Amino acid sequence: MIELSDKNLGKSNYYDGQCEGWVIKNYDKQIMAKIVDSRFQEKNREKHGPTRRFAENDTELFLATYCPNARIEKWVFKLIDEGHKLDRTMMKYLPTAVYRDIWEEEWEEIIFKKFLIDTYLIKKKIAKRCLAILDDMMVNNALNKVE
């Protein structure tokens, strides 16, 4: 077993600076995980969304609870199944699909929470998260084609 600590983080192969963390991949089962060093977590917060534990307001808590990466990825795959290409043109549909999905699946729970939320801001943040996740999926898809 390998112990992951700040001490064994090395220089990045991709840019001039220290690695942000560790990526663990199991290609046989198609399982991948990324462990990000605490010094880089704040930097990645907008891209990967807030965590429930570190949500600073109800909007962040709402997003952490109801808009995880898996929900966005689910909609990317649904849109691909419907014939859309895995590219940025998908952004015409993806944020709206994710937003509607949250309300359709979670409305009963949401209405009993005491959130003070700005739905306009939530839509805007969902769109940013969708773009970041979509870009990551496009890069991963391109990398998997190269291998």
KABEL-V119151 format. One record per residue. N is the residue number from 1. RES is the residue in one letter. PSI is psi in whole degrees, 0 to 359 (* if undefined). D_FIRST is the distance of its C-alpha to the first C-alpha in Angstrom with 1 decimal. Layout:
BEGIN
n=(N N)
res=(RES RES)
psi=(PSI PSI)
d_first=(D_FIRST D_FIRST)
END
This chain:
BEGIN
n=(1 2 3 4 5 6 7 8 9 10 11 12 13 14 15 16 17 18 19 20 21 22 23 24 25 26 27 28 29 30 31 32 33 34 35 36 37 38 39 40 41 42 43 44 45 46 47 48 49 50 51 52 53 54 55 56 57 58 59 60 61 62 63 64 65 66 67 68 69 70 71 72 73 74 75 76 77 78 79 80 81 82 83 84 85 86 87 88 89 90 91 92 93 94 95 96 97 98 99 100 101 102 103 104 105 106 107 108 109 110 111 112 113 114 115 116 117 118 119 120 121 122 123 124 125 126 127 128 129 130 131 132 133 134 135 136 137 138 139 140 141 142 143 144 145 146 147)
res=(M I E L S D K N L G K S N Y Y D G Q C E G W V I K N Y D K Q I M A K I V D S R F Q E K N R E K H G P T R R F A E N D T E L F L A T Y C P N A R I E K W V F K L I D E G H K L D R T M M K Y L P T A V Y R D I W E E E W E E I I F K K F L I D T Y L I K K K I A K R C L A I L D D M M V N N A L N K V E)
psi=(140 132 126 120 168 331 329 20 127 197 141 144 350 342 168 97 182 149 148 337 211 143 128 127 137 97 330 319 1 46 130 145 151 128 117 131 143 332 339 353 317 321 325 2 315 319 315 357 159 156 156 320 327 14 131 346 177 328 314 321 318 311 317 324 316 354 58 164 322 323 318 314 321 317 328 313 323 318 323 316 330 0 2 149 150 81 181 347 340 339 343 333 327 306 321 319 317 314 312 320 319 309 322 320 332 2 321 322 317 319 340 358 157 58 141 95 156 106 328 314 321 315 317 315 324 319 317 316 319 316 317 315 317 314 316 317 323 318 313 320 315 319 321 331 331 322 *)
d_first=(0.0 3.8 6.6 9.5 12.8 16.3 15.9 13.7 16.0 18.3 21.7 22.3 23.4 25.9 27.9 28.7 26.3 22.8 20.3 20.5 16.8 14.2 15.0 12.8 14.9 15.2 18.6 19.3 19.4 20.5 18.1 17.3 16.2 16.7 15.6 18.4 18.7 21.3 23.8 24.1 24.3 28.0 28.7 27.2 28.8 31.9 30.1 27.5 29.7 29.6 27.4 29.3 28.1 29.3 32.4 35.3 38.1 39.1 38.9 35.2 34.5 36.4 34.4 31.1 32.2 34.1 33.0 29.3 28.1 28.0 31.8 32.6 30.6 32.4 35.7 34.9 34.2 37.4 39.4 38.2 39.3 42.6 43.1 42.0 40.2 36.8 38.3 39.7 42.9 40.8 41.1 44.6 43.4 39.7 40.2 43.1 41.4 38.4 40.8 43.0 40.1 38.9 42.5 43.2 40.1 39.7 43.3 43.9 40.9 41.7 45.3 44.5 42.1 43.8 42.6 44.7 43.8 45.4 45.3 46.3 43.4 41.0 42.3 41.9 38.3 37.5 39.0 36.9 33.7 34.9 35.6 32.2 30.4 32.9 32.4 28.6 29.3 31.8 29.5 26.7 29.5 30.8 27.5 26.9 30.4 29.8 26.8)
END
